[in-house]
Amino acid sequence: MKVKPRIVGGVVACGRASIALLLLLVAPGTATAAPPEIGEADLVVSLVRGRLGESTRELAIKDNVYSQEVVETDADAAARLIFLDGTELSMGPSSRMVLDRYVYDPSAGTGEMAMRMVTGVFEFASGNIPSSGYDIGTPFGNLAIRGTRCVVDVVAGSRLVLRCSEVDPEGVSIAGETVNEDSDCLLVPLPGTGNPVFLGNDECEDELARAQQMFAALGLVEPAAGPVSPDDFGVAQGPGAEDDPEPPGFGGGG
């Protein structure tokens, strides 16, 4: 007896073999679990994007951030991220960083955080993760962080400038040098092009001009040239704001 094929749910079905195929198609998926939420966007100014795999979204205030996410700011943008352990990371204009790995167990007081500051200007303030648990990469070497607050300005292919306002007695190290006093300012050139040098205050202020832009945009300090109007930046008010549609891609915060 000849069996006639039947169309079921858009699939050509024919006999027992087709039943097995249909069961496979409708079986519960085996998609990879989403990366864990590791913190949120506390402040967002102008256009800040998060990219996770093939999905890209525009970050708004209170949106979650995720392990393995790439976060980028536009030329007039800034953001501050706060992680589950209290670690803070601010990003200034034209900045890009990668949240490679994050694990935190508050009951045990343990944790690990790995990130890469690819380019741009950042302020990093350590939280409750033990100092040995931080792995902060840059194109100029890894930062050895020990309970501190530092500004890091990275110009890819050129130089890095590091200045700390709160320093652990053991200091913050990179490229064989250690910043161990408040307001020490270290310039690290591209590997193989010269040695790190400590800068005077005026030189440091010139090199860290982008940091002033970041602080001004986020309202953290008043810039040297005077306050910046929020109209100059277009502060994102969150998913419910007018003219701010639901961003595409993966889950938002709440």
Salt bridges, closest charged atoms under 4 A:
GLU40 OE2 - LYS62 NZ 3.22
ASP42 OD2 - ARG80 NH2 2.56
GLU69 OE2 - ARG57 NH2 2.95
GLU72 OE2 - ARG96 NE 2.95
ASP74 OD1 - ARG49 NH1 2.99
GLU88 OE1 - ARG149 NH1 3.99
ASP100 OD2 - ARG116 NE 2.71
GLU112 OE1 - ARG101 NE 3.26
GLU123 OE1 - ARG149 NH1 3.41
ASP153 OD1 - ARG159 NH1 3.06
ASP153 OD1 - ARG210 NH2 2.64
GLU166 OE2 - ARG149 NE 3.63
GLU170 OE1 - ARG146 NE 3.43
GLU205 OE2 - ARG163 NH1 2.96
GLU207 OE1 - ARG159 NE 2.92
